[in-house]
Amino acid sequence: LSLRKAKTPRRPGQKKPSNIEKDPVGVYCRIRPLGAEDEECCVEMISSATIQLHAPDGLKANRNGEFKETQYSFKKVFGINTNQIELFEDVAKPLIEDLIHCKNGLLFTYGVTGSGKTFTMTGSPGEGGLLPRSLDILFNTIGPFQAKRFVFKPDEKNGMEIQGQVDALLERQKRDSQQSVPKTPSSRQKADPEFADMISSEEARKFENVDEDCCYSVFVSYIEIYNNYIYDLLEDAQFDPIRPKAPQSKILREDQNHNMYVAGCTEVEVKSTEEAFEVFWKGQKKRRIANTELNRESSRSHSVFTVKLAQAPLDADGDHILQDKNQVNVSQLCLVDLAGSERTSRTRAEGSRLREAGNINQSLMTLRTCMEVLRENQICGTNKMVPYRDSKVTHLFKNYFDGEGKVRMIVCVNPKADDYDETMLVLRFAEVTQEVEVARPIDRPICGLAAGRRHRNRAFKDELLPSLPNFELVDPADDQSLPRLIEILERRHRVRQMMAQQYDQTANTLKSMFQQFDGQINAKETFLHAQRCKLSEKEKVILSQKTELERLEKKSKTLEYKVDILQKTTDMYEQDKRSLRQELETRDQRLQRELTDRKRMEQRMQGMVTDTKFKWEKECERRVNAKQLEMQNKLWVKDEKLKQLKAIVTESSGVGVFPTERPEKPERPSRERDHNVGQMRSASPSPLHDFIQTPSHQNPTGLPVHPMHRRSHSAGGEKWVDHKPSSNLDLDTVMQPILPNAIKVSTPNEKALSKCQKYVLRHQELASDGEIETKLIKGNVFKTRGGGQAVQFTDIETLKHECPTASSRKRGSGSGDGAAHMEDIENRVS
């Protein structure tokens, strides 16, 4: 039994359709003017879309010591003479138009410290930046069509809810009574003087293609990311002068649409540009700004100002908002002012400033890494994980790059020579960013009601109840104004009476129509009841037929299952039959081969028996002849001795009486027969035969003499192939077969056989007495018709290694018997 650690199941990701249209990230470049005229410039604007970066004097850009000039291309380049309104028209205005049409957008400024990012985003009095101009054109467009305050309410899950007029009023009173909750700024209050003259009336803009049949509400939030922690700049914390508390950081969450948002962030509903300015200025005062060596007011955090637009359609009458949460559409625009990258060697930061600079550079480096991975995934088709979670900045805007929305970046460049290295890194990152593609936002229709509902409702009210003219009563006895007012009121009264009569007539007409409709409905209901009865009967028939059909289907499935089983069984039997038939054929073939082998073996055994019988007959005949010759030789020797003794005895008994006559020497048995027997014996004669072949007069001592062996057939002048397998053992005996003209091989080959006329194979095997027996199998080598070599075996020689102990014992016993026999003869003779 194996135990596994439980894991949290992974939530399936959002499936993206494959045919999504994508647009590249729009990257713009803005060049800041130099601080002094005599300062050295390292950036040059070549065209409206290209700039050139060249190394300043005293700095070599490459190892060869030459000045290296690099060009960078962008969607558009704004020079030092570009004003704020031109930048807004090209960059931010299309994002506001998309915001009104329910599309998300992201705009952020990027660059080194002191390059003008905050000025581009916020601006200054008389030169409003992108943020105030975006708010101004938004409220100028949707101002007449805004909903009443608190009709739209955030649900704290990045969504919106719709409240009725009464609930909205109660919510307002409740918010006003609670001191801890920040109040929504009122448009009647005087605007902040610093933002009052940011946008002149001549620079005010508005869109004309706005949907008038919707109600709009604007919510703003302002956060900062400081040391990779998120803080709410609009949160009203209770101030304690004795024990002040540090601001509480916020966390990121993901809503049901996989969009990231800051949980618990304050969202303030604003109704005018001035109110939005006041909220922005409130958070701007809390933003962390410090003085460094390079910038007097250097941003020490990334700020995100979010404009969220909620819109819902009016009902069919065009008077009230449609009370349906599913019809509420929320779009947002994030305006991000990123803190500038900086080198501590130049800013000479220490302590908390050094820590802030490290976190800023780390978050910007994570942003660069995410862009590079996204670019690689889109170009190379890989699926590497994008490290969004390594930084709060990238994690917050994850849905823009993975989801849909329009993303634009403004690269702020300081052309002075001291920022050359940092500027080059920023421009390289900008080039990589504009190759990243983001899904194009799609149009979302709100509802299917007819257009122009608000206009028709207003026109209808003006026609029925015309507005009262302006009267100024100074004297109670005014004879002109009072009669005129009375006449107008009477006219309105007559119109109301006429409308009431028309209403009564219309109501009566509707009642009669309703009665007719009721009668028709009753008739239709009767007809429907009858049809329902018929339908129920048909349904019963259909149900019974369905039951029968199901039964037949089950039976059919059962039969199909049985047929399948039978088919499988038949296939198995057929397969077994084929296998048995194959096995039978195999056994028949094997039996035939065995019978053939047995017949061949019987023929071979018969041949061997015949050969063996013939050899043994010859051997027996040879042994009989040898024995007869041996016995004749012994008899001849005995006769010789007896004759010699007889002669001695005769000489001693009759000396001088008879003349001595030399007896005739008896004739020794002829050796022709022995010679004939020698020709018939085998190549390895027995030692007894060799002893008998040697005549006694040639060996006067009577001791056995070893005869000369015949010479081996392999000692001729022919060349031999000496085939000695590698498995043979060296016996280290004195007598060894010697082949002088031999080619020694362990495996025969055609090359060796082609050079020789003879072939010999040394074969070793174990004899019956346990000794190793070597056989020399000889043959002649001849050429075949195909050009190859063949061997015809002609002779076999056997070399046997015997133990000398047994043979010496036999010889000893034989010599002793001969001596005893000779003594017996001498005794008998004497």
N, C-alpha and C positions, 0 to 999 in steps of 0.2 A: 504494500500500500504506500503510495507516494503522495506526499502533501505538498501542495504548491501555494505560494503566497498569493493572496487575492490581490488583484489589481483593479484600479478604477477603469471601467469601460470607456474607451475613447469615443467621444461624440463624433458622429459622421459630419464631415465638413460640408460646406455649402457647395452644391454642384453648380458648375458654371457651364453654360452652353458654349459650344465650340465655335459658333458663328458670331461672336461678339466683336463689334467694330471697336478699334482702339485708336487713340490719338497719342502722340508723343508729348512728354512734359514740355510746356512752353517755358523756355529759359530766356530771360531778357537781361541785358547788361546796362548798368548806369554808371557813368564815370563822374566822380566828384571833382569839383574844381580844386586846384591847388590852394594851399593856405597863403602862400607868398608868391609873387611873380618870379623871383629869382630862384625858386626851388626847382630841382631837377625832376623831369618827368620821364617815366619809363613806359607809359601807355599811350598809344596813338590810335585814333579812330580813323580807319581806312575807308570804310563805307558804312551804310546804315545797318549792316548786319555783321561786320568784321572789325576786329581790333587787332593791333599788333603790339606785342610785348617785347621790349628789347632791354638788354642788361644795362644798368647804369654805369657811368664812368667809375673806374677803379674796381670793378667786379667782372671777372671772366665767367662766362656762362657755361663753358665746357673746358675739357682738359687740354685742348689744343691752344688755348689762349686767345681764341677768336670770339668775337661777339656773336651770340646766337640769338636771332630774332625769330619769334614764334607768333603765328597768327591763330586766332580763335574766332569761330563763327557762332552767332546766336540768332534767335528769331528776329530780334531787333536790338540795336544799340542806341542808347540815349547819351548824347554828349554832355559836355559841361554846361551848355546853354539851354538845356531842356528844362522847362518849367514843370510844376507839379500837375497842372491840368492836362498837358500832353501825355505825361506818363499815365495818368488815370484813364484817359480815353482809350489808350491802347491795351492796358493791362487789366485794370480792375473793373471797368464798366461792363465788359461782356460777362464777368462773373456775377455781377448784380442782376443782370438780365436773366441769367440762368437761375439765380436764386429765386426770382419771382416766378419762374416757370418750373418750380419744384425740382431743381437740380442742385447738387452739392458742389462746393468749390473749396479749394485750398490755395492760399497765396502766402508765400513766406519770403522774407529777405534774408540774404546770405552774404557773408563777406568777413573780412578781417576787422578788428576793432578800429573804430574811428573812420570807417568808410562811408558813413551816412545812411545806415540801415534804419535807425530810429527816425531820422528826419524824413526818409522816404515813406515810412509807414504812418507817422503821426503828423509831421510838418511843424510849422511855426505860425504865429499870428501873421495873417496876410498871405501865407503860403501853406494852405492846408494840405495834409498828406493823403495817402490812399484811404485811410480809415475814416476820417471825417467826410471826405467826399463820397465815399460809398454809403455812409449813413444818410447823407443829405439827399442823394438821388433816390434812395430807397423810400424815404418818407415823403419826398415830393411826388413819388409815383403812386403810393398806396394810401396817402393821407386821407382822401375822402372816403375810402372804402375800409377803414379800420373798424374792427369790432370794439364793443365796449370793454372797459377794463375788467379783467378776471373772467371773461367768457371762456377764454382758453386757459387751461390750468395744466402745468407740467405734472406728470404722474410719477416723477422721480425714477423712471426707468427709461429715460431718453425718449419718451413719447408724450402725447398731448391728449387731454380730455376736454370735452365741451360741457359747459354748465349753462343752465338757463339764466334768464335775467335776474330772477329773484335770488338764486344761489350765488350769482356773481355779486349782487349787492350785499348779501350777508357775508360773503368772503371778504369783501372790502372792509366792511365794518369790523370784522374779526381781526383782519390784519392791522387796521389802524389802532385797535385796542391793545394789541400786543407790542410792547416796547422792544422785545428782544428780536423781533423779526424786522428786517430792514424794509422801510416803506418805499413804495415806488415813487420816484421823483415826480413832482407835479410840473406841468408845463408852464404854470403861471409864475413859478419862481424865476428870478432873474438868473440868466446864464452866467457862467464863469467868464470874467473879462478876458482871460487868456485864450479862450476858444470862441469868443463872440465874433471876432472879425477874421476868423480863419478862411471863410468862404464868402465872397461878396455875392450880391444879388445877381450880378451879371454872369457869374460862373455857375449859377444854379442850373442843374440838369434834371430831366425826368423822362421816363419812357411812356410812350403812347399806347403800346399794345398790351395793356394790362387787362386782366379779366375782371370786369365790373360786377359780375354775378357772384363774386366771392368776398368773404370778409377776411381780413388779415390782422395778425398781431405779431409784434416783434419782441423777441426775448434776447437779452444779451447776457453774456457771462465773461468773466475775465480771470484767467489763472496765470500763474507763473511756475516754471519748472526750475527749481533752485537746488543745486547739488543732487540732481536726479530725484528730487521729491516734488510733489505737486501741492501747491498752496492756492487757496481761494482768495483772490484779492478783494472780492466784494463781501466777504463774510464779516459780520459785525460781532466781534468778540467783546465781552464785557471787560472793561479796563479796570485792573486792580492795581492801584499805585503802590501797595505794600508788597504784594507777591505777584508780579506780572507773569502771565503764562505765555509760553511760546505758541505760535500758530500751529494748528493741527493739520498734518498733511492728509491729502486725499488719496484714494486708490482708484484704479481703472477697472471698469467692468465692461462686459459685452452684452448688448441687448439682443432681443429676439431676431433682429435682422443682421446679426454679426457685425454691428457697428460699435466701435469703442467710444466710451463716454466716461466722464469723471463723476463718480458716485458722490452724492451729497453736495454737488456744486451749486452755488446760488445762481438762479436765473431770474433776472429782473425784467419785467414787462415795461417797455418804453413806448411812448406815443408820439414823440417828436425827436428831431435832431438834437435839440438842446438837452432833453432828458438823457439821451444816449451819451452826449458829451459829458454831462454831469456824472453819470455812472462810470464812464471811462476815466475821468479825472480822479474820481474817488479811488479806483484801483491803482491808477498810475502813481498816486502819492505813496502807496504801500510797496511799490515795486522796488527791488534792491538795486541801487545804483551807487557806484563808488568812484573815487578819483584815482586814476592810475597815471603812470608816466606818459602814456600815449593818448589818453582821453580823459578830459575833466569830468565827464558824466558817462562813465562806461557802464553798460548794462551787465549785471552779474548774473542774470537769469534769462531764460527764454520765456517770452510772454505770448499768450494765445488769447486773442479777443474773438469770441464766437458770436456771430449774429445768426439767430435761429428765427426763421419765418414760418409761422403756422397759418394755414389757410383752409377754409372750409366753404362749400357752396351754400348759397341761399336756397330756401325751399321754393316750391313751385310758384308761390305768390310773390316771391322776391322781397319778403318783409323780415323774416327771421332766419337764423342760421339753421341748417339741417342738423338735427340732433342725432348724428350717427358718427360714432368714433372711427369707423372704417373709412369714412369720407374725409377725415382730417389728413392733410398732407403737410409734412414737416420737412423743410430743407434748411441747410445751414451753410454758412460761409465762415471759414476760419482764417483770420488774419494773424500771421505769426511773425514776430520780430525775434529772430534768433540772435543770441549773444555772439559777439565776434570772436573768432579764434585769435589767440595771442601767444607770443613766446615770452616765457618768464625772464629770459635773459634781457629782453628789451623793456618789459614792464617793471622788472625788479620787484615782483610781487613776493610778499612774505605772509606767513600765518594764514589767516582766513582767505586773504586775496589769492594766495597760492593754491589753496584747496579749491576755491571757486574756479580758477583758471584751469586746473586739472580736470574738473568735472565738465566744464564747458567743452574743452578739447576732446574729452572722451565721448561725449554725446554727439559731437559733430563727426568724429571718426566713425561712430556706429552708423550715423546717417549715410556717410560715404560707403561703408561696407554694404549696407542694405541696397543702395543704388547699384553698386557693382554686381552683387549677386542677382538682383532683378534683371539687370542688363544681360548677364551671362545666361540666365534661364531662358530669356526671351530670344536671344540670338542663337544660342547653341542647342536649344531644346532640352536642356537638363532640368532636373527637379530638385535643386539644392534648397535646403531650408534657409529662409531669409531670417537673420537674427533680429527681428523686431523687438523682442523682449529685453535685449541688452540695454535699452535706453527707453526712458519714458517718452521722449519726443517721438521716436519711431513707432513705439507701441501705440501711442494715441492716434497717429495718423495711418495706422495699418490698413484700415478699410478703404482709404483713398487709393492705395496702390494695389491692393488685392481685390477691391470691389469696383466701384464706378465713381466717377466724378472728374471734374476738370482741375488739374494741378498746374500752377504757374509759380515760377521762381524768379526773383529779381536779384541778380548778382551785383552787389555794390563794390566798386573798385576805387581805391585811392591811388592815384597815379604817381605819388611821390616815390623817390628811389629807395627810401628806407623800407618800404613794404613790398619790395620786389619779390622776395622768396615766398612770402605768404600769399601774395597775389597770384603767383604762378600756380600754387597748389589749388587755390580757389577756382581758377579758370579751368584747370584740368578736371576738377570735380564737376564743374558746370557742363563741360563737354560730355562727360559720362552720363549725367542726369538727363540731358535732352535726347538721349538714345533710349531711355526707358519709356515704355508705352503703358497708358492707363486706359481702362475701359471707358468708352464714350457713354455719358449719361443718356438715358432714353426718356422720351416724353411720357408723362403719366396723366391720362385723362381723369378728371376728378369725378364727374357724374355725367349722366345722360340727359339732364334737363335742358329745356330750351334756353337759348341765349337771350339776353336783354331783359331779364326778369326784374332787375332793380329799376331800370329806366321806365318800364311799363308801370310799375307800382307807383313811382313818384308822379308820373304824368296823370295816372288815374286819380290820385289824391288831389292834385292841383285842379283837375277839372271838376270834380264833385264838390269840393269845399274850397272855393278860392280864398285866398288869404285876405284878412282884413287890412284895409289901408291904414296908414299911419295918421292918427288924429292927435291933435294937441288942444285939449280943452283948457282954455285960460279963464273963461267966464261961464258961470252956470247958465246964463241967459244967452248963450251962443245960438243964434237962429240958423246958422249954416251947417255947422258940424253935426249938431244933434239930429236934425232931420235927415241928413245924409247917412248918418250911422244907423238911424231907425230904418231907413229905406233898405240899406244893405242887409240888416238883420232880418227884415221881413222877407226879402228876396231869398236869403238862406233858409228861412222857415218854410217858404213855399217849395223850395227845392227839396227840403227834407220830407214835406208832406207828399209831394209827387213821388219821391223815391220810396216812401212808405207804401203808397198805393201800388206802385209798380211791384214792390216787394210782395204785397198781399196777392195781387193778380198772379204773379209768378209762383207764389206759394200754392195758390189754389190750382193753378195749372199743373204744378208738380204733384199735388195731392191726387188729382184725377189721373195723371200719368202713373203715379205710384199704384193707384187702385187697379188700373188696367194691367200694370206690370204684375201686381199680386195675382190677378185672375190668370194671366198667362203663366205665371210661375206655378200656380196651383195645378193648371192643366199639364204643364210640363212635368210637375212633380208626380202627378198621376201616371203620366206616360212613362216617366223614369222608373216609377215603382213597378209597373208592368214589365218594363224592360229588365229591371233588376231581377224580377221573378224568373223571367226567361233565362236571364244570364246565370242565375243561380242553378237552374236546371242544367243549362249547358255546362256550367262549371262542374256539376256533379258527374255529368257524362264524361267530361274531359278528365276529371279526377279518376273515375273508374278506368278510363282508357289509359291514363298515365300509370295507374297501378298495374294494369295488365301489361302495359309496355315495359314497366320496370321488372315485372316478373319474367317476361320473355327475355329481356336484356340479361337478367341474372342467369336464366337458363342458358341463354346463348353464351354468356361468359363461361358458365360451368362446362358446357360442351366444348367451347374453344380451349379451355384449360385441359380437358380430358384429351382432346385431339392433340394438343401440344405435348402432353405426357406420352400419348401413344406414339407420336412422331419421334419424340426423343428416345423412347424405348426401341422403336424400330431402327432408328439411327444407331443406337448402341448395339443392337443385335447385328445389324449390317456390318458395323465396324468390327464386332467380335468375329463375325463370319469371315470377313476379309482377313483379319489377323490370323484366325485359325487356318484359313486356306493358305495364307502365306507361310505360316509355320509348318503346315503339312508339306507344302512344296519344298520348303527348306529342308525338312527332315528326309523327304524322298531324295533330294539331291545329295544330302549327306550320306544317306544309306547307299545310294548308287556309288558315291565316291568311296565309301568304306568297302563295298563289294569289289569295286575295281582295285582298290588298294590291297584287299585280301587276295584277290586272284593274282595280282602282281607279286605279292609277298609269297604266295604259294609257289608261283613259278620260280621266283628267286630262291626260295628255300629248296625246291626240288633241284635247281641248278647247283646250289651250295652242297646239298646232300650228295649229289652225283660227283661233284668235284672232290668233296671230302672222302667219299668212298673210294674214288680212284686214287687219291693221294695216299690213303691208308693201305690200300692194296699194294701200291708201289712200295710204301714204307715197310710193310710186313714182309714183302718179297725181299727187299733190300736187307732187312734185319736177319731174315732166315739165311740168305746167302752169306751175310757177314758172319753169322754164327757158325755156319757150316765151314767157312774158310778158317775161322778161328780154331774150330775143333780139329780140322785137318792139320793146321800149323802145329797145334799142341801134339797131335799124334806123331807128326813128322819129327818134332823135337824129341819126343820120348823114344821114337824108333832110333833116332840118331844116337841118343845116349845109350840105349840098350845095345846097339851095334858096337859102339865104342867099348862098352863094358865087356861085351862078348869077345871082341877082338883082344882086349887086354887079358881076359881069362884064357883065351885060346893060346895066346902067345906065351903066357906064363906056364901053361900045362905042357905044351909040346914044343919046347924050344929046340931048334935044330933038327927036328924030325921031319917036319913038313916045311916046305918052302913057303915063305910068307907071300901071300897075295893080297894086294890092296883091294879091298872090297869096292865094289862099285857104289859110288855115291848115289843114294836114292834120289830120285827126281822129286823135286818140290812141286807141290800142286801148282798148276798153271795159274798165272795172274790175269789171263785174258778175261776170265770171268769176273775177277775183281775189278778189272778196268771197266768192263761193261757196267758193272754195278755202280762204279763211281760216277759214270756219266749219268746214270738215272737218279742219283741221290740229289737232295736239295742243296741250296746254296749254303746252308749252315749245317755241315755234317756233325755227327755226334763224336765225342772224344774217343769212344770205344772203336769206332770204325777207323779213325785216324791211326790209332795204335795198331790195329790189325794190319793196316796197309803198309806199315813200316816193316821190312824183313829183318829177321833176327841176326843175319850175318852182317848187316849194316850197323847194328847196335850190339857189339859184343858184350856190353855190360848188362844188357837185358832191361835197362831202365826205359820208361816211355819217353819218347822225344816228340815235342810239339811239332806237328807238320806245318808247312807253309800254307797260309790261307790264300785262297784265290783273290786276285786283285778286284776291287770294286769297279763296277761299270762306270762310276762317276769320275774315274781317274784318267779319262781320255783327254784328247786335245781340244774337245769342244768347249764352248763357253756355256756356263750354267747360270741359271737364275736360282739363287739360294734363298728360298722363302722360309724365313724363320719368324713365326709369330712372336709378338712382344710378350705373350703370356707364357712362353716356354721358360723352363728353369735351366740354369747352368749346372751340370752335374759334376764338373771338376774331375772328370775321369782322365786316365792317361791316354786311353785310346779314344780319339775323336775323329769324326769324318772330316777330311780335308779336301776342299775343292779349290784348286789353285786359280783357275780362270772362272771365277764366279762373281756375280753381282748380288750382293746381299740386300734383301728388301724385307720389310715387315709386312707390307701389303703389295701384292703383285700389281703391276701397271703395264700398260701397252708399250710404253717407251722401253722398259727393261726387257720385255719379251721379244721386242723387235730386234734386239742386239744379240740374242742368244739362241742356241739350238736345243738346249736341254733345260729341264725344269725339275727341281727337287723340293719337296715340302717336308719339313721336319715336324712331325706330329708326336706329341707326348701324351701318354695315358697311363693309368695305374693298373699294373698287372694283378693277377689273382694272389700272388704272394706278398703284395704290399709294396713292391719296388716299382720305380718309374721305368716305363718301357718307351723307347724312342723308335718311331717308324720313319724311314726315309722313303717317301712315295715319289717315284721318278716317272718322267714322261718326256716325250719329244714335242718340241714347239714347231708348228707349221703355220703358214699363212692361209687365211681364208679367202674366199672369192670376194668378199666385201672389203678387203684391204685390212682386216684386223688380224689378230693372233689367236691361235687356239692350241690347247695342250692335250695330247693323247697319252694317258698314263700306261706305262709298260711294265713296271717292276716295283716291288715293295721289299725293303730290307728292314729287319728288326734288330735293334740294338738294345740288349737287356742288361741291366745292372744287377748282379747277384751278390749275395753275401758270401764271402770266402770261407766262413766257418763250416758250413754244411758240406761244401765240396772237399775240403781238406780231410774232414772226418771220413768221408766215403773213400777217398784215395788211401788214407791210412789203413782202413780196414781191408781194402783190396790188396795192398802190398803185404800185409801180414798173412793173409790167406795164401799168397804166392810163396812166401818163405816157408810156411808150414807144409805146403804141398811138396816143395823141393826137398825138405828134410825127410818127409815120408817116403819119397822116391829113393833117396839115398839109403835110408834104413833098410828098405825092402831089397835094394840092390846088394847091399852089403850082407 
